[in-house]
Amino acid sequence: MIKFLDLKKINKPYETAFQEKLKSVLDNGWYVLGREVETFEKTFAEYCNSKYCIGVGNGFDALVLIFKGYIQLGKLQKGDEVIVPANTYIASILAILQADLVPVLVEPKLETYNIDPDLISEKITSKTKAILAVHLYGQLAEMDVINTIANQNNLLVIEDAAQAHGAMLVESRKEKVESKKSGNLSNAAAFSFYPGKNLGALGDGGAVTTNDSELARTIQSLRNYGSEVKYHNEYIGVNSRLDELQAAFLNVKLSNLNVDNEKRRVIAKRYLSEIKNAKIILPTVSFRGTKQSNNHVFHLFVIRTENRDKLQSYLLENGIQTMIHYPIPPHKQKAFSSWNNLYFPITEKIHNEILSLPISPVMTNDEVDFVVSILNNY
């Protein structure tokens, strides 16, 4: 059986280093917001080329704290509208609501699954104050266009980078090539380190990256009961701190992130060039010449097919696990009953047809060969 994602195999090479980190944390005797969190915040900020990184409890909290931080700073007010892709994972929308803001859904592009910038402007009203750009499945949203729209309309831009650790935007300007990573393409970005992510902990974890010193200071306080000085509470905060032990594990794995992402790209490139079946629609990925663009880190490799259940059953019968990210669009969820009558045809088509194939740094060439062969014989 080819597992969809073999976390045990992914983390096995780090076992000795993890045990050493555990002993170090135990010996140090500081278990909350200690040396490992401080080190991770510094190194992950450097990795993203951002000035600040604030470790928090999970990716959802990272988003919520960005919004609440901007509310504390007066740059957002409760009731303000935030534009968000209609086909995102529900957490993006829940975070907006958790901060007492109003999500405004915008259709994605069918080819990339990311928000369609051409549809953003028509949804902007006097109440619109921010755009939440989601780098879905590991591919960067069209940040250059989104940032232009935001600048023209005086809007904040926040990245939901929970699936896009290390994704890179390369720009050529006057014979100079510049590159920026996810986490440094907006006013602030939220990351998740859930175990299955490209950079995954052994439990929950998250972070905010930003170049805004005021926002960074505010979120540092909000994550810790609204306190900068112990027992002095400036804000109505929460308890959402990156765990010291999870930070220690992340410090071990961060140095391999680029290598792991490249392994994912190699597999994705094989899928894109070798899967040849008229019943299967492959994702659209930008290429520059013969070299694949780094704007996609392939957290997921998502195909589409008209009869998804049939294909998924066929693959499982042949020993290949797959998953659906995600089977029900947010506006059709029971939790959002007031939205159930809304119609987003592209979003609904995507959610009805998508299927995620196995892809990870520990997949072997033989396993990729097998997946390609079985799909081509479908």
Solvent accessible surface area in square Angstrom, and as a share of the most:
residue,aa,sasa,rsa
1,M,143,0.64
2,I,18,0.09
3,K,109,0.46
4,F,23,0.10
5,L,49,0.24
6,D,36,0.18
7,L,62,0.31
8,K,164,0.69
9,K,87,0.37
10,I,23,0.12
11,N,22,0.11
12,K,122,0.52
13,P,103,0.65
14,Y,21,0.08
15,E,74,0.33
16,T,89,0.52
17,A,33,0.26
18,F,15,0.06
19,Q,109,0.48
20,E,111,0.50
21,K,52,0.22
22,L,73,0.36
23,K,129,0.54
24,S,47,0.30
25,V,11,0.07
26,L,103,0.51
27,D,101,0.53
28,N,58,0.30
29,G,45,0.43
30,W,153,0.54
31,Y,115,0.44
32,V,74,0.42
33,L,48,0.24
34,G,7,0.07
35,R,149,0.54
36,E,18,0.08
37,V,3,0.02
38,E,121,0.54
39,T,55,0.32
40,F,0,0.00
41,E,22,0.10
42,K,130,0.55
43,T,49,0.28
44,F,1,0.00
45,A,7,0.06
46,E,100,0.45
47,Y,32,0.12
48,C,1,0.00
49,N,92,0.47
50,S,10,0.07
51,K,144,0.61
52,Y,77,0.29
53,C,9,0.05
54,I,1,0.00
55,G,0,0.00
56,V,0,0.00
57,G,18,0.17
58,N,43,0.22
59,G,10,0.09
60,F,65,0.27
61,D,34,0.18
62,A,0,0.00
63,L,4,0.02
64,V,11,0.06
65,L,3,0.01
66,I,0,0.00
67,F,0,0.00
68,K,56,0.24
69,G,0,0.00
70,Y,2,0.01
71,I,37,0.19
72,Q,80,0.35
73,L,46,0.23
74,G,56,0.54
75,K,96,0.41
76,L,2,0.01
77,Q,126,0.56
78,K,138,0.59
79,G,37,0.36
80,D,18,0.09
81,E,27,0.12
82,V,0,0.00
83,I,0,0.00
84,V,0,0.00
85,P,3,0.02
86,A,0,0.00
87,N,2,0.01
88,T,2,0.01
89,Y,106,0.40
90,I,35,0.18
91,A,24,0.19
92,S,2,0.01
93,I,0,0.00
94,L,67,0.33
95,A,0,0.00
96,I,0,0.00
97,L,69,0.34
98,Q,99,0.44
99,A,2,0.02
100,D,75,0.39
101,L,3,0.02
102,V,67,0.39
103,P,12,0.07
104,V,27,0.16
105,L,11,0.05
106,V,2,0.01
107,E,20,0.09
108,P,0,0.00
109,K,57,0.24
110,L,47,0.23
111,E,97,0.44
112,T,30,0.18
113,Y,8,0.03
114,N,5,0.02
115,I,1,0.00
116,D,22,0.11
117,P,4,0.03
118,D,114,0.59
119,L,52,0.26
120,I,0,0.00
121,S,64,0.42
122,E,124,0.56
123,K,67,0.28
124,I,39,0.20
125,T,73,0.42
126,S,103,0.66
127,K,125,0.53
128,T,5,0.03
129,K,76,0.32
130,A,0,0.00
131,I,0,0.00
132,L,0,0.00
133,A,0,0.00
134,V,8,0.04
135,H,1,0.00
136,L,5,0.02
137,Y,7,0.03
138,G,0,0.00
139,Q,10,0.05
140,L,9,0.05
141,A,3,0.03
142,E,61,0.27
143,M,1,0.01
144,D,77,0.40
145,V,59,0.34
146,I,0,0.00
147,N,41,0.21
148,T,68,0.40
149,I,16,0.08
150,A,2,0.02
151,N,124,0.63
152,Q,137,0.61
153,N,61,0.31
154,N,140,0.72
155,L,17,0.09
156,L,25,0.13
157,V,4,0.02
158,I,0,0.00
159,E,0,0.00
160,D,14,0.07
161,A,0,0.00
162,A,19,0.15
163,Q,16,0.07
164,A,0,0.00
165,H,0,0.00
166,G,4,0.04
167,A,0,0.00
168,M,44,0.20
169,L,33,0.17
170,V,41,0.24
171,E,39,0.17
172,S,92,0.59
173,R,135,0.49
174,K,203,0.86
175,E,185,0.83
176,K,127,0.54
177,V,103,0.59
178,E,56,0.25
179,S,59,0.38
180,K,94,0.40
181,K,23,0.10
182,S,1,0.00
183,G,3,0.03
184,N,20,0.10
185,L,11,0.06
186,S,27,0.17
187,N,63,0.32
188,A,1,0.01
189,A,0,0.00
190,A,1,0.01
191,F,0,0.00
192,S,10,0.07
193,F,0,0.00
194,Y,127,0.48
195,P,30,0.19
196,G,12,0.11
197,K,34,0.14
198,N,13,0.07
199,L,1,0.01
200,G,0,0.00
201,A,0,0.00
202,L,75,0.37
203,G,22,0.22
204,D,85,0.44
205,G,1,0.01
206,G,0,0.00
207,A,0,0.00
208,V,0,0.00
209,T,0,0.00
210,T,3,0.02
211,N,67,0.34
212,D,36,0.19
213,S,63,0.41
214,E,96,0.43
215,L,0,0.00
216,A,3,0.03
217,R,91,0.33
218,T,0,0.00
219,I,0,0.00
220,Q,78,0.35
221,S,0,0.00
222,L,2,0.01
223,R,20,0.07
224,N,39,0.20
225,Y,109,0.41
226,G,0,0.00
227,S,11,0.07
228,E,94,0.42
229,V,98,0.56
230,K,149,0.63
231,Y,185,0.70
232,H,125,0.56
233,N,92,0.47
234,E,104,0.46
235,Y,34,0.13
236,I,166,0.84
237,G,21,0.20
238,V,55,0.31
239,N,85,0.44
240,S,4,0.03
241,R,63,0.23
242,L,1,0.01
243,D,68,0.35
244,E,2,0.01
245,L,49,0.24
246,Q,25,0.11
247,A,0,0.00
248,A,0,0.00
249,F,16,0.07
250,L,0,0.00
251,N,30,0.15
252,V,28,0.16
253,K,13,0.05
254,L,18,0.09
255,S,95,0.61
256,N,57,0.29
257,L,1,0.01
258,N,84,0.43
259,V,83,0.48
260,D,25,0.13
261,N,2,0.01
262,E,85,0.38
263,K,92,0.39
264,R,6,0.02
265,R,17,0.06
266,V,82,0.47
267,I,12,0.06
268,A,0,0.00
269,K,80,0.34
270,R,53,0.19
271,Y,0,0.00
272,L,35,0.18
273,S,63,0.41
274,E,60,0.27
275,I,7,0.04
276,K,152,0.64
277,N,27,0.14
278,A,113,0.88
279,K,124,0.53
280,I,13,0.07
281,I,78,0.40
282,L,46,0.23
283,P,16,0.10
284,T,67,0.39
285,V,14,0.08
286,S,51,0.33
287,F,90,0.37
288,R,120,0.44
289,G,76,0.73
290,T,128,0.75
291,K,145,0.61
292,Q,17,0.07
293,S,4,0.03
294,N,41,0.21
295,N,25,0.13
296,H,7,0.03
297,V,0,0.00
298,F,1,0.00
299,H,22,0.10
300,L,9,0.04
301,F,1,0.00
302,V,3,0.02
303,I,0,0.00
304,R,16,0.06
305,T,4,0.02
306,E,157,0.71
307,N,81,0.41
308,R,26,0.10
309,D,96,0.50
310,K,120,0.51
311,L,0,0.00
312,Q,45,0.20
313,S,56,0.36
314,Y,49,0.19
315,L,0,0.00
316,L,97,0.48
317,E,143,0.64
318,N,53,0.27
319,G,17,0.17
320,I,0,0.00
321,Q,67,0.30
322,T,16,0.09
323,M,96,0.43
324,I,36,0.18
325,H,25,0.11
326,Y,35,0.13
327,P,72,0.45
328,I,83,0.42
329,P,10,0.07
330,P,3,0.02
331,H,0,0.00
332,K,80,0.34
333,Q,49,0.22
334,K,187,0.79
335,A,81,0.63
336,F,20,0.08
337,S,77,0.50
338,S,103,0.67
339,W,45,0.16
340,N,49,0.25
341,N,150,0.77
342,L,74,0.37
343,Y,158,0.60
344,F,23,0.09
345,P,63,0.40
346,I,57,0.29
347,T,0,0.00
348,E,31,0.14
349,K,83,0.35
350,I,1,0.00
351,H,2,0.01
352,N,94,0.48
353,E,17,0.08
354,I,0,0.00
355,L,0,0.00
356,S,0,0.00
357,L,0,0.00
358,P,0,0.00
359,I,6,0.03
360,S,4,0.02
361,P,21,0.13
362,V,35,0.20
363,M,26,0.12
364,T,62,0.36
365,N,109,0.56
366,D,109,0.57
367,E,47,0.21
368,V,1,0.01
369,D,65,0.33
370,F,83,0.35
371,V,0,0.00
372,V,12,0.07
373,S,52,0.33
374,I,20,0.10
375,L,0,0.00
376,N,55,0.28
377,N,111,0.57
378,Y,46,0.17
